[in-house]
Each structure stands twice: as C-alpha cells, then as structure tokens.
Amino acid sequence: DRFCAQQASGAFPGGQLVVRRRGQLAASVAVGLARGAHPDEGPAVPVTPTTRFTAFSASKPVVAMAVALLEERGLLRRDRCVAHYIPGFAAHDKGEITVDDVLSHRSGTLMPELIATPARWRDWDAVVAAMCQARPRYRRGTLAYHPMEFGWILAEVVRRITGEPLPVAKAAGDKVT
C-alpha cells in the first residue's frame, strides 16, 4: 500500500516491488510508468511485472559483499591485480590495476561506449571482451566514479573464482536460483 501511495503522490514515476520469503514469492507489485512520464520520452508505457529496470549502483553492495566473502574465505586478495583473476584484463596497460582499485573507483577504466549500448549488456561474453579491450581513461589511482564498470569487472572476478555468475534480476514471477 505504501509503495503504491508513494508512486501515486509523485515520489517516482513507476516501479516494481518484489518480496520473497524463503524462496517463495510473497508480493509482487508493478505501478506507474516505465516510460512516458515526461513529454520527451514518447508514449506512456506502463510498468508490468516483466518490465526490466537497470539497477546501477543499487547492485554495488551485492557485488562488494561477494568480494568480501571471497576475501574472508581466503579465495581473493584485494591487493592482487584484476589480471590475476581475469588474465585478458591486463591488455592495454591495465595489468597493475588491483581489485581494491576497482572497489575504490580508482582503476581509471571507464567504458562509455559499452554503457551507451544497453543492448550489449545481456551478452556477458561481449561485456567481458569490452572490459578486457578497454583502455584506461585515467591514470590508475585517479578517483573516477565508474557506475557500471565496478560491477562488471568485480562480477567477472567473482565468476572466475567461484565458477558461478552472480545472479541477475528475473521477472517477478520467475524462480530465482
């Protein structure tokens, strides 16, 4: 009720709220508009349970927690170079960039071309290839917020260590594995 009331009051144009308890779907709400809330966005498109949203920074704590758990278990060292885990990442003078550099937004590796093409994000092999082929935009150690690269690079480090990809968001009715 509160989620719907907040949307109705104009707090946000639209969204989804999914609650799971012990792996079971407890609630699924889709309200408002996915697009079209502003005149320059084209026709109104309502939010449905299958509407995809980009989470951007909301996923950073999940990725960082996975990194912390691997570090705690002795499977990852933050002071190691990303290329230790992803050898292809060393291309184009990125061989010294550490996991900690990525965690602290100091890798200098930004991929605006990839960010500008969301259709490519679903192809994980293409994302990994793009991060390996990326050239640093800034010198390692330079603070430069990288909203997507943080998650892409660290998610691949996690996958290389565990052999499992981090789960991606599913539609509200899908079973999350």
Number of C-alpha atoms within 10 A of each C-alpha: 6 7 16 17 11 13 16 14 9 10 11 14 19 22 21 21 13 14 12 12 8 6 10 11 15 10 12 15 16 20 20 20 17 20 17 14 17 10 9 8 11 10 11 14 15 17 20 19 18 13 15 14 11 9 10 11 13 9 14 18 11 14 21 17 11 17 23 16 13 17 13 11 10 9 13 19 18 16 11 15 21 27 19 18 18 18 12 17 25 19 14 12 13 23 16 16 25 22 26 16 23 24 19 16 21 22 29 22 27 22 20 13 10 18 15 10 9 11 9 14 15 10 10 13 11 13 20 19 12 16 23 20 16 21 17 17 14 14 15 20 15 15 14 17 16 20 15 18 21 26 21 16 23 22 23 22 23 21 15 13 16 12 10 11 14 15 9 10 12 14 16 21 13 11 10 14 7
